Amino acid sequence: MTAPRTLATERKAELMHRLRRAEGQVRGLQKLLEEGADCAKIAQQLLATRHALDSTYVRLNLSLAEQELTACGGATADPQTVSEVLGRLQDKLGRSR
């Protein structure tokens, strides 16, 4: 069994930043609902919030994939190859929403 891996500090900071932005968007949604805003405006904000969370999910999965690829290749993992694989994965994850 492999030990769980934690996120690199900069990745964790990036994900926390994205989650805080999504949290602000959720608060904005709550305010719109409380104020009785137009449904179209609420739907637009909801879509933006969903996109923010989807994007965070993709970034988290890319971090996991990077860890796995690096672990498989160990010290011989080619950073360019890892980067290309992650780029293709990001494209596919982005389209799967």
N, CA, C and O of each residue as an XYZ file, in Angstrom:
388
protein
N       0.840     -1.172      0.000
C       0.000      0.000      0.000
C       0.892      1.244      0.000
O       1.864      1.320      0.751
N       0.545      2.228     -0.861
C       1.344      3.445     -0.913
C       0.814      4.467      0.082
O      -0.377      4.522      0.389
N       1.743      5.265      0.569
C       1.355      6.315      1.515
C       0.641      7.432      0.774
O       0.986      7.737     -0.368
N      -0.342      8.039      1.402
C      -1.035      9.146      0.744
C      -0.082     10.307      0.513
O       0.797     10.579      1.331
N      -0.265     10.985     -0.607
C       0.590     12.127     -0.934
C      -0.194     13.407     -0.668
O      -1.400     13.479     -0.905
N       0.510     14.401     -0.178
C      -0.133     15.690      0.054
C       0.219     16.642     -1.083
O       1.178     16.418     -1.822
N      -0.549     17.681     -1.211
C      -0.330     18.660     -2.262
C       0.892     19.516     -1.951
O       1.196     19.803     -0.794
N       1.579     19.913     -3.009
C       2.677     20.864     -2.855
C       2.091     22.178     -2.341
O       0.929     22.489     -2.603
N       2.885     22.934     -1.620
C       2.421     24.170     -0.997
C       1.809     25.130     -2.012
O       0.758     25.714     -1.746
N       2.443     25.304     -3.168
C       1.908     26.251     -4.155
C       0.610     25.748     -4.769
O      -0.285     26.543     -5.057
N       0.494     24.444     -4.972
C      -0.762     23.875     -5.498
C      -1.884     24.057     -4.487
O      -3.003     24.433     -4.836
N      -1.563     23.782     -3.227
C      -2.559     23.926     -2.175
C      -3.037     25.372     -2.102
O      -4.234     25.628     -1.972
N      -2.105     26.316     -2.185
C      -2.461     27.739     -2.138
C      -3.357     28.107     -3.317
O      -4.321     28.857     -3.157
N      -3.039     27.580     -4.505
C      -3.851     27.858     -5.690
C      -5.270     27.322     -5.520
O      -6.239     28.013     -5.832
N      -5.390     26.103     -5.032
C      -6.705     25.508     -4.827
C      -7.494     26.257     -3.756
O      -8.698     26.465     -3.902
N      -6.825     26.659     -2.690
C      -7.501     27.421     -1.633
C      -7.998     28.759     -2.185
O      -9.096     29.200     -1.848
N      -7.198     29.399     -3.025
C      -7.606     30.667     -3.640
C      -8.855     30.460     -4.486
O      -9.795     31.250     -4.402
N      -8.876     29.412     -5.297
C     -10.036     29.125     -6.143
C     -11.278     28.818     -5.310
O     -12.378     29.256     -5.646
N     -11.101     28.067     -4.226
C     -12.241     27.747     -3.356
C     -12.784     28.985     -2.647
O     -13.993     29.122     -2.455
N     -11.893     29.871     -2.267
C     -12.350     31.110     -1.630
C     -13.147     31.966     -2.616
O     -14.144     32.586     -2.246
N     -12.699     31.995     -3.869
C     -13.451     32.732     -4.887
C     -14.829     32.110     -5.081
O     -15.827     32.824     -5.172
N     -14.887     30.786     -5.143
C     -16.179     30.102     -5.293
C     -17.057     30.375     -4.075
O     -18.268     30.547     -4.210
N     -16.461     30.417     -2.901
C     -17.217     30.711     -1.685
C     -17.842     32.105     -1.777
O     -18.990     32.303     -1.381
N     -17.087     33.059     -2.296
C     -17.622     34.404     -2.489
C     -18.766     34.416     -3.487
O     -19.741     35.150     -3.323
N     -18.639     33.601     -4.519
C     -19.713     33.509     -5.504
C     -20.974     32.905     -4.896
O     -22.084     33.331     -5.217
N     -20.811     31.920     -4.022
C     -21.970     31.317     -3.356
C     -22.640     32.358     -2.458
O     -23.867     32.434     -2.400
N     -21.841     33.149     -1.766
C     -22.424     34.209     -0.937
C     -23.197     35.200     -1.811
O     -24.271     35.671     -1.436
N     -22.635     35.503     -2.975
C     -23.320     36.389     -3.907
C     -24.652     35.802     -4.361
O     -25.647     36.516     -4.489
N     -24.657     34.505     -4.601
C     -25.903     33.825     -4.970
C     -26.947     33.939     -3.869
O     -28.117     34.221     -4.128
N     -26.510     33.718     -2.656
C     -27.435     33.811     -1.526
C     -28.024     35.218     -1.425
O     -29.216     35.382     -1.165
N     -27.185     36.224     -1.633
C     -27.646     37.611     -1.571
C     -28.652     37.891     -2.688
O     -29.678     38.534     -2.464
N     -28.348     37.403     -3.890
C     -29.271     37.594     -5.017
C     -30.640     36.980     -4.706
O     -31.677     37.587     -4.975
N     -30.631     35.775     -4.141
C     -31.885     35.115     -3.797
C     -32.649     35.879     -2.719
O     -33.864     36.059     -2.809
N     -31.918     36.324     -1.699
C     -32.561     37.065     -0.614
C     -33.184     38.361     -1.119
O     -34.242     38.779     -0.648
N     -32.517     38.993     -2.084
C     -32.994     40.270     -2.610
C     -34.063     40.100     -3.691
O     -34.628     41.084     -4.168
N     -34.340     38.846     -4.076
C     -35.347     38.618     -5.103
C     -34.896     39.039     -6.488
O     -35.691     39.564     -7.267
N     -33.635     38.817     -6.801
C     -33.082     39.201     -8.103
C     -33.728     38.405     -9.233
O     -34.375     37.382     -9.014
N     -33.531     38.906    -10.431
C     -34.032     38.267    -11.643
C     -33.457     36.855    -11.769
O     -32.278     36.626    -11.497
N     -34.299     35.920    -12.182
C     -33.880     34.514    -12.313
C     -32.710     34.351    -13.281
O     -31.825     33.527    -13.049
N     -32.699     35.124    -14.359
C     -31.613     35.017    -15.337
C     -30.282     35.417    -14.715
O     -29.251     34.804    -14.992
N     -30.308     36.448    -13.873
C     -29.089     36.886    -13.196
C     -28.608     35.817    -12.214
O     -27.410     35.553    -12.111
N     -29.540     35.212    -11.503
C     -29.194     34.138    -10.559
C     -28.608     32.948    -11.315
O     -27.606     32.370    -10.894
N     -29.235     32.589    -12.425
C     -28.750     31.454    -13.223
C     -27.345     31.720    -13.750
O     -26.505     30.820    -13.766
N     -27.091     32.947    -14.178
C     -25.758     33.312    -14.688
C     -24.714     33.176    -13.585
O     -23.630     32.639    -13.815
N     -25.035     33.656    -12.401
C     -24.109     33.563    -11.277
C     -23.908     32.109    -10.848
O     -22.800     31.715    -10.483
N     -24.962     31.325    -10.889
C     -24.866     29.914    -10.547
C     -23.947     29.180    -11.525
O     -23.149     28.333    -11.123
N     -24.068     29.508    -12.793
C     -23.201     28.907    -13.805
C     -21.735     29.274    -13.568
O     -20.851     28.428    -13.698
N     -21.483     30.530    -13.223
C     -20.114     30.967    -12.938
C     -19.552     30.237    -11.720
O     -18.379     29.863    -11.701
N     -20.390     30.036    -10.709
C     -19.961     29.318     -9.505
C     -19.641     27.864     -9.834
O     -18.641     27.310     -9.379
N     -20.498     27.274    -10.619
C     -20.269     25.881    -11.021
C     -18.966     25.757    -11.809
O     -18.194     24.821    -11.600
N     -18.731     26.692    -12.704
C     -17.499     26.673    -13.495
C     -16.268     26.790    -12.580
O     -15.270     26.100    -12.786
N     -16.347     27.654    -11.585
C     -15.229     27.821    -10.648
C     -14.929     26.518     -9.913
O     -13.768     26.147     -9.744
N     -15.977     25.830     -9.479
C     -15.773     24.560     -8.778
C     -15.281     23.470     -9.728
O     -14.423     22.669     -9.356
N     -15.812     23.432    -10.945
C     -15.344     22.461    -11.939
C     -13.864     22.671    -12.234
O     -13.096     21.713    -12.322
N     -13.477     23.919    -12.383
C     -12.085     24.246    -12.653
C     -11.178     23.809    -11.502
O     -10.077     23.309    -11.730
N     -11.640     23.998    -10.281
C     -10.874     23.568     -9.114
C     -10.726     22.050     -9.103
O      -9.660     21.521     -8.785
N     -11.796     21.365     -9.449
C     -11.775     19.899     -9.520
C     -10.756     19.422    -10.560
O     -10.002     18.482    -10.308
N     -10.737     20.067    -11.715
C      -9.778     19.700    -12.767
C      -8.360     19.915    -12.265
O      -7.503     19.051    -12.452
N      -8.096     21.060    -11.626
C      -6.749     21.348    -11.115
C      -6.318     20.320    -10.069
O      -5.161     19.901    -10.048
N      -7.236     19.917     -9.212
C      -6.905     18.914     -8.200
C      -6.545     17.590     -8.869
O      -5.580     16.935     -8.477
N      -7.316     17.203     -9.870
C      -7.018     15.960    -10.577
C      -5.703     16.035    -11.337
O      -4.990     15.036    -11.433
N      -5.374     17.183    -11.870
C      -4.081     17.350    -12.533
C      -2.938     17.185    -11.531
O      -1.908     16.591    -11.848
N      -3.123     17.707    -10.335
C      -2.098     17.549     -9.300
C      -1.919     16.088     -8.931
O      -0.798     15.610     -8.757
N      -3.029     15.391     -8.815
C      -2.966     13.958     -8.512
C      -2.264     13.206     -9.644
O      -1.406     12.359     -9.393
N      -2.629     13.515    -10.878
C      -2.004     12.847    -12.022
C      -0.505     13.142    -12.071
O       0.294     12.255    -12.371
N      -0.127     14.375    -11.780
C       1.287     14.742    -11.772
C       2.049     13.923    -10.730
O       3.148     13.434    -10.994
N       1.458     13.780     -9.554
C       2.090     12.984     -8.501
C       2.249     11.535     -8.939
O       3.301     10.929     -8.735
N       1.207     10.986     -9.539
C       1.248      9.593     -9.969
C       2.274      9.387    -11.086
O       3.034      8.419    -11.059
N       2.297     10.288    -12.058
C       3.255     10.168    -13.157
C       4.688     10.269    -12.650
O       5.566      9.520    -13.080
N       4.909     11.193    -11.742
C       6.245     11.366    -11.192
C       6.651     10.145    -10.379
O       7.801      9.710    -10.439
N       5.711      9.590     -9.620
C       6.001      8.406     -8.813
C       6.317      7.209     -9.701
O       7.196      6.410     -9.381
N       5.605      7.086    -10.808
C       5.852      5.963    -11.722
C       7.220      6.060    -12.377
O       7.915      5.060    -12.555
N       7.591      7.283    -12.732
C       8.859      7.478    -13.421
C      10.020      7.714    -12.485
O      11.180      7.606    -12.884
N       9.713      8.035    -11.241
C      10.760      8.315    -10.272
C      11.659      9.443    -10.741
O      11.189     10.433    -11.301
N      12.934      9.291    -10.512
C      13.897     10.322    -10.883
C      14.075     10.414    -12.389
O      14.609     11.405    -12.887
N      13.636      9.392    -13.127
C      13.832      9.403    -14.580
C      12.652     10.023    -15.327
O      12.670     10.083    -16.557
N      11.627     10.484    -14.608
C      10.465     11.086    -15.271
C      10.887     12.347    -16.002
O      11.485     13.247    -15.414
N      10.574     12.405    -17.283
C      10.904     13.559    -18.113
C       9.866     14.652    -17.854
O       8.686     14.454    -18.143
N      10.283     15.805    -17.313
C       9.321     16.865    -17.004
C       8.507     17.315    -18.225
O       7.328     17.641    -18.087
N       9.112     17.335    -19.401
C       8.397     17.738    -20.613
C       7.291     16.738    -20.944
O       6.182     17.133    -21.302
N       7.588     15.457    -20.825
C       6.587     14.423    -21.091
C       5.448     14.514    -20.086
O       4.278     14.437    -20.461
N       5.784     14.677    -18.816
C       4.766     14.804    -17.775
C       3.885     16.011    -18.086
O       2.661     15.931    -17.980
N       4.500     17.124    -18.467
C       3.745     18.337    -18.783
C       2.806     18.125    -19.970
O       1.670     18.598    -19.948
N       3.266     17.422    -21.003
C       2.434     17.162    -22.178
C       1.248     16.261    -21.821
O       0.122     16.508    -22.252
N       1.510     15.220    -21.034
C       0.444     14.317    -20.618
C      -0.598     15.081    -19.803
O      -1.799     14.889    -19.990
N      -0.143     15.939    -18.907
C      -1.066     16.713    -18.082
C      -1.866     17.706    -18.925
O      -3.044     17.939    -18.651
N      -1.248     18.281    -19.928
C      -1.962     19.190    -20.823
C      -3.093     18.488    -21.545
O      -4.196     19.024    -21.652
N      -2.822     17.278    -22.045
C      -3.870     16.504    -22.723
C      -4.974     16.107    -21.744
O      -6.157     16.138    -22.085
N      -4.580     15.736    -20.533
C      -5.563     15.370    -19.515
C      -6.447     16.569    -19.166
O      -7.661     16.427    -19.020
N      -5.843     17.736    -19.034
C      -6.618     18.942    -18.724
C      -7.626     19.219    -19.831
O      -8.776     19.555    -19.549
N      -7.216     19.083    -21.069
C      -8.142     19.288    -22.194
C      -9.311     18.323    -22.108
O     -10.463     18.719    -22.287
N      -9.022     17.068    -21.837
C     -10.090     16.058    -21.770
C     -11.008     16.284    -20.581
O     -12.226     16.161    -20.713
N     -10.452     16.610    -19.428
C     -11.273     16.861    -18.247
C     -12.140     18.098    -18.447
O     -13.289     18.138    -18.006
N     -11.592     19.094    -19.106
C     -12.346     20.318    -19.357
C     -13.525     20.077    -20.270
O     -14.564     20.719    -20.118
N     -13.386     19.167    -21.216
C     -14.468     18.874    -22.165
C     -15.499     17.935    -21.576
O     -16.606     17.842    -22.105
N     -15.177     17.234    -20.499
C     -16.092     16.227    -19.967
C     -17.190     16.814    -19.099
O     -18.063     16.078    -18.639
N     -17.171     18.115    -18.865
C     -18.180     18.731    -18.002
C     -19.507     18.798    -18.677
O     -20.473     19.288    -18.093
